[in-house]
Amino acid sequence: MPSRIPAGGQRGWIIPIGGAEDKQSRRRILRRFVDLCGGEHADIVVIPTASRLPDTGSKYEDLFDRLDAGKVTALDIAKREDGAREDVLKRLEKANGVFFTGGNQLRISTILGGTPAAKMIRERNAHGVHVAGTSAGASILSEHMIAFGKEGSSPRAGSVRLAPGLGLTNRFIIDQHFRQRDRLGRLVAALAYNPFAIGIGLDEDTAAFINPDNVIEVEGSGAVTIVDAGGLSFSSMAEVSQSQPVCLLGLKVHILVQGATFNLHTREASAGVLGSTR
């Protein structure tokens, strides 16, 4: 469950990124994350647990260094006992930003889930620390996580499998590499299982910067697809077999690009200042 925000306090920003973010040119997603964390005063922890590549953490250390972040440390959390190490917890306690890399989200949930480190990240976010993740690192941020599924635009009962995520919030379900990998069907199927949540489909090089007031601000070169099941009037999910398409009535869909916003509380979208830069 999300940690309680202290009286008079503000939750930190939650920043899921759709993967393949620009790392060479303007790097505006990563740059905005560094700026939120304080720029030259930023103290960022990188968690490369999702990746099996040994240099993923060091690559992001270099990326954030080149964006003039004050301090960057990649934490080696490769097995469950690492999530209880004193040095890991002390480093997380000092950071003002946490960044999860891409890879396999089940590696994060099975290695980090339920550990003191996971609890600390939730608590630190509730006390104002910003938490971002790209690709698999984006999927893990919410309470309900898409573990895996089948591509395709039609929702089918067996097209998605859900697992517990990190639990910074229970307001949404994330899917990434969205249009590039044709994942509308599995996101809609996830919402058919859990209509309370809002579906957020993130294109590559696109991020949803979710502020403490639960307003999404879109950043990047692609689009964010919002699927709102709050007005769902009918679902055949309970009647169909695993391979059959699901009938859903009352869904609302928004396509947001840079400068557009969506309020997760009121469920209202705004075009904002399209194409705006920061």
Secondary structure, DSSP 4 states (H G I P E B T S, - for coil): -PPPPPTT--PPPEEEE-SS---SS--HHHHHHHHHTTGGG-EEEEE-TT---TTHHHHHHHHHHHTT-SEEEE----SGGGGG-HHHHHHHHH-SEEEE-SS-HHHHHHHHTTSHHHHHHHHHHHTT-EEEEETHHHHTTBSEEEEEE--SSS-BTTSEEEEE---SBSSEEEE-STTTTT-HHHHHHHHHH-TTSEEEEE-TTEEEEE-TTSEEEEEESS-EEEEE-TT--EE-TTTS-TTSBPPEES-EEEEE-TT-EEETTTTEEE--STT---
